[in-house]
């Protein structure tokens, strides 16, 4: 029905009926609800409260608030989600809103904005769910934007800038091309070879004796080590030169690990050739040996090529609370059982418990069920205390393990879902662009990528394509719903 339809009778504007006593009927998606003005006017800034007072403003005022209106029944029609509406109207009766299970949090937030209900009325548990979904959408948007940036080539950029981007993709994104995958595999192999050489070089049968009678690594192993360090150095320098944000690159944890894996080689080389002139040879050898042991840091470079190790690292970060509980349980048990063990063993003439601090070691290896046997109780009460301590240790360790495993599984599954969602969004963009006025989807994505470099609204447009109803990136004439808006 149109605002100027002659079938509409004149709207009552005499104001004789008070808004508090007025009864209105709202039809949302085919579900009718009856409301009274005294309930709705508790929150006068909401859309339903505005309906109570809109009749005196004429049809323009009415149709600015609803999709259709039946003046005979005084029934307002809205083409909105009825399930979300049933949750939103709880604010008028209970003063808070709980989101029903199965409703997309982003869609529910949009519904609340449409009905002009403040998000502060949403319960804390639902806010946490909404925040988590926002983070997921932002992560998907970030991944899509990175892919779009990779697709785009700006002709106005200098040759060095384009070369810098190619090197960065070549070294940082193995999925971008076949040669990039080969480089990633080579880097992985160099890390393994370097770690194996470090371990094999400590075998006495494979070491050689220098002129002064000191054992040293075999020259062949030294040559392999030098080749690996040369690869790591070249890789780090190229990545640093091609990095778009060099400060962020230098301060990144994994890049600090790379430096720690490379630096000992050059420091020990410098000390070997120049340190003898500044200090005694024995001190130089001790310093070199201390630096060479730092080569174990290179094993952490595997995390760059292993999504499983990255997931494990993130799971441990998210499990600090559980790990803290584990350490607290063990600390309490160690203190209690070591003190009891020391007290109970004092009656034995050959006791191995000389002090409570010394008993800490016994309590640690007992509660963790290691049991080296270097310290053990000899009295009956001491043995009973030991039995109780390792039983309590098993329980204390087992309790926080399940939440830690859950964090690992949740994050791993979440990363797979986000990766699939980002690819799905790109497929939708290409499909919808092909159906639009643009002839080719790839050229349109490249144009968007070029325009977005200096456009402050580019990143927000990317995010809008996920959180709003329509994808504005593709076409201004056609509207498409994404999978994320169809997940109710």
N, C-alpha and C positions, 0 to 999 in steps of 0.2 A: 504494500500500500504506500502511496505517496503522501507527502505532507499536505499537499493541496487537494486531496481527494474530497469530492463533494459529499461522499457518504459519511464523512466525519461530522458529527454534530458539534456545535460550539462547545468549547471547553469552559467548564464552570469557573468563573473568575470572581465570584462575589465573596469568596473567602469565608463563607458562613460556617464551613466545616473545619474544625481545627485539625492541624496536621497530626497532632498527637493521637487523635481518635480515628484518623483515616485508615482505611484498610485498602491495601493494594495487592494485586495479583501479579506475580512475576513468572513468566514461562521461559525457562532456560533449557534449550535443546529438547523440548517436548515434556519437560518435568515442571509441573505447576507448583508454586509455593505461595502461600498467603502470609503477608506481613502486616504488622500494625505500626503506626507511626511512632508510638512511644518507644518501641524497641529500636527502630532504625535511627531515631534522632539522638541516640546515645553517642553515635559517631557521625556527626553532621557532615563531615568531609567525604564520606563514602558515597559511591554512586547510588546505592539503594536509598540512602537518606535524601539525596537530591531528587529522587523520583517523587518523594512525598510532596515536595514543594514546586515541582516543575509544571504542574497542570495550570497554574495561574500564569505561566509565561508563554502559553500558546504552543502551537505545534512545532515551531522551530526549537523551542526549549526541550520539548519532549523527544524529538527525533535526534537531538544532539546527545542524548543519553542512552537510547535504545535503538534496536533495529526495526521494530514495528510496534504498533499500538492499536488496541481495540478499545475505542472510547465507550462502547456499550457495556463491556465487561470490566472496563478499567484494567485491562490486562496488558502488561508490557512484555514484548517478545525479545529474546536475546539468542543469537546464534553462538553460544559458548558451550564449554564443557560442563555438563550437569553434575558429573562426579566431583569435579573440583569445586563447583559452586556449593554443593552440600557440605563440604568441609569449611568453606570460607564463611558461610552464614553462622558458624558456631561462635564467631566473635561477638555477635549480638546477644547471645544467650550465656556464654561462658567466659567471655573476655579473652579467649585465646584460641588458636587454630592448630589442629593436628592434621598433617598431611596423610591421606589414606595410602596404604601400601599399594604399589602398582602404578601410581601416578608419577609421571616424569617431573622431577623437581623444577626444572627450568620452565616447563609449561605451567606448572602450578604458580611459580613466581610471576609469570606473565598474566595469569588469571587474576592474581591478587592486585597487580598493577592496574588491570582493566577495571576491577571493582573498587579501586582506590582505597584498598585496605593496606595499612602500613605493615611492613615486614616485621616490625617489633612484636606484633601479636602472634607470630609464628613461634611454636614451641622450640626450645633449645635443641632437642633431639632432631627435629626436622630442619633446623638451621644448619646443623652439622652435615646432614645429608645434602642439603642445597650447596653448601660450601664445597663439599667433595665433588659434586657434579660440575660446579663451576671450574674447579681446578682441572677436571678431566677435559672439559670443553676448551679451556685455554691451552692445555697441552696439545690437543688435537689441532687447534688453530695454529699453534707454533710449528707443529710438524708440517702442516699444509703449507704454511708460509715459507718454511725452509725449502720444501720441494718446489714451490713456485719460483723462489729465488734462484734455485738451481736451473730451472728451465729457461729463465730469462737471460738474454744477452743484450746488454746496453751498448749500442753502437757508438754512443757519445763518449764512452769510457776509453781511457788510454790503453795502448797495447799491453803495458806493464800491469795495469789493473786487471785486465782480462786474463793475463797469464797467471797473476796471483790467485785469482779465483779457481782457475783450472788446477793449479798445484794443490790448493786447499781441498778441492773435491777429490783429487787423485789420492791424497794421503789420509783424509779424514772420513771419506764416505766410500767404503768398499763396494756398496751396492750400486754406485753410480755407473760403473763400467767394468768390463772384464779385466783390463790391465790394473784397475784399482784393487780388484779382488786378488790378483796375483801379488801385488805389493803387500797387501795385508797378510797373505799367507807367508810370504818371505819374512816379513817382520816377526810373525809368530814363530817361525822356524829359527830365526836368529836368537830370539829370546830363549827358546828351549836349548839350542846348542850352547849358548853362553852359560846357561845354568848348569848344564851337564859338564862342561869343561871346568867350571869352578869346583864342582864336586870331585871329578876325576883327578884334578890336579893335586888333590890332597892325599892321594894314595902313595905311600912311600915307594912302592916298586916302580912307579912311573915318574918319580922325581929324579933329578940329577944333582950331582955334588959339584959346587963351584971350586975355584982355586983355593979358597979359604976353608973348605970343608963344610960349608953350609948347604943344606938342602934347598933346592929351588925347583920351580915347575919346569916341566920339559919344554924345550924351545918350540916344539910343534904346537903344544897347547897354548903357549904364549902367542904364537902367530895367529891361531884361531881366535883367541881372545881379542887381539888387536883388530882383526878383521870385523868382529862383532861390534866392538866399540866404535870403529869407523862408520859402520852402518847406522848405529844408534845416533851418533853425532850428526851425520848427514841428515837423517830423518828429522831430528829435533830442530836443526837449523832451518831446514826447508819449511817445516810447519810453523816455526816462529816468524819467518819472513812473510809467509803467505797468510798468516792469521789476520782476520779483520779487526780484532781487538787484542793487541799485543799485551797490554797490562793484564787483562783477564786471563789470557793464555798463560802468562808467566806465573800467575798466582794460583792457577788451577792445581788441585791436589795431584792428579795423575801426571801433570807436567813437572811438578816438583819431584815426584818419584823418578821421572826420566832423568832429571838433573842429578839426583842422588845416585842413580845407577851409572852415570857417565863420569861424573866429577872425580871419584876416587882414582880412576885410571890415570887421569892427567896429573892429579896431585902427586900420586906415588911416582909417576914418571919424572916429574920435576924434582922431587926429593931425591930420587935415585941418582940423577945427574948433577944436581946443584947442591943438595943438602949436605953431602959429605964435606964440602968446604966450610959450612957454617956450623956443623955439630959433629959429634962423634958418630962413627959408622954404625955402631950398635944402636944408637938412638934413632938413626935414620931407618934401619931395618925394622925396628919396633913400630915406628910411625907408619911405614909402608904396609906392614902386616895388619895393623889396625884399620888402615884404609881399605885394604883388599877385602877384609871381611864385610865391608859395606856393600860389596857387590851383590849380596843377597837381596838388596832392594829391587834388583831388576826383575825378580820373579813377580813382583806386583805389576809389572808392565803387561802381564797376561790379562789383567782386568780390562785393558783397553780393547782387547779382541774377544772377550768372553762376556756375553750378556748374562750368563749364569753367575759369574763372579760379581758383576755389577749389581745384580739382583740381591745377592747375598749381602753385599755391603750396605745396600739400602735397607734391607730387612733388619740388619743389626742396628742401623741408625734409628729405625722406628721402634726397636725393641729395647731401648735404653732403660725404660722403666722395669721391664721384666728382668733384664740383666742385673739391674740394681737390686731387685728383690732377691735374685739368686745369690749375689755377693753378700747381701745382708743376712740371709739365712745361713750361709756358710760361715760368715764371720761370727755370728752368735754361737753357732754350734762348735766352732773351733775353740772359742774362748771358754765355753762351758766345759766341754769334754777334756780339753787339755788341763784345765784346773782340777777337774775331778780325777783325771788320770795321775797327775802329779801327787795329789793328796793320798790316793789309794795305794800308790806304789812306794811311798816312803817307808812303810813297814818292812819291806823286803831288803835284805842286806846287799843284794847285787842289782839294785834298781838301775834302770837305764834312763829314768826320768830325773835329770839333775836339776831342772828348773822349769817354771811354767813357760817362759819364752821358748825353751828348747822343746817343750811338749807341743808347741804350736805345729812344728813340722810333723810330728806323729799324728796330730789331729787332722791336718790337711790331707796326708796320704791315706788316712783311714776313712775319712768322710767321702773322699773321691774314689774310694775302693781301689786304690793303687796298691798299697801295702808292700813297700819295699822290704820290710823285715829288719831294717837296721835298728829300729827302736820298737820294742813290743812289751806288753805287760806280762808280769810273771805271777801276780796274785790273782786269786779268784775274782775278787771285786774288780780289779783292773781289767780282767778279760771280759767280765760282764759289761763294764763301761765301754770297752772297745766294740762289743757286739751291738750295743745300743747306738753308738756313734756312727757306725757305718750304715746301719738301717736308717737312721735319721738323715744321713748324707744322701742316700739313694732317693729318699722322699723329697729332700730339699732341692736336689738337682732336677728331679723329674717334674716338679710342679710348674716351673716357668717355661719348660721346653715347648709345650703345646702352643702357647701364644706366639712364641718366636717362629715356630714352623708355620702357623697360620699367617703371620705377617709376610713370610717369604712367599708362600703360595698365593696370597692375595695380590702382592705386588707383581709377581711374575705373570699371573693371569691378567692383571690390569694392563701391563705393558703390551701384552699380545692383543688385547681388545683395542687399546688406543692405536696401535699400529694398523690393525685391520680397519678401524673407523676412519683413520686419516686416508688410507687408500680408497676406501669407499666414497669419502667426500670428493676426492679428486675424480673418481670415475663418474660421479653424479655431475660434477662441473663439466667434464668433457662431453658427457651424453647430452646434458641440457643445452650446452653451448652449440652442439651440432644441430639441435632442433631449432635454435633461435635464428636471429638474423645474421649472425656471424657465420662465415663459410667454414672455418676450421677452428676446432676447439684449442689446438695447441698454440696457434698464433694469438688467440684472444688471451690465453693464460700468460703468454710472453709479454703482451702489451700491458696487462695488469701488473705484471712483475716490474716492468720498466717504470710504469707510472707510480708504483707504490714506494719507490725508494725515497722520494722527497715528500711524499704525501703523508701528513700526520694522521689522516683518517684511515690509512691503509690497513694497519693492524686491527683497528676497531671494526673495519668492514669485514675482515676475515672472521673475526669472532662473531659478528652479527649473523654471518651465514650459518652459524651453528646454533646460536641461542634464540634467534628470531624465527618467525614463521617461514620467511622466505629467504632465498639465496639471492642477495643483491649483486653478487659478483658476476652473475651470469647474464642476466638480461633485465632490462628495466620494464619490459612489456609483459613478460611471462613470469609467473610465480610458481616456485617448486618447493615442496616440503622435503626436508632432509630426513634421513633415518632417525636422527636424534629427536626430531619433533614428532615422530610417529611411534614412540616407545611406550605409550601409555597402555 
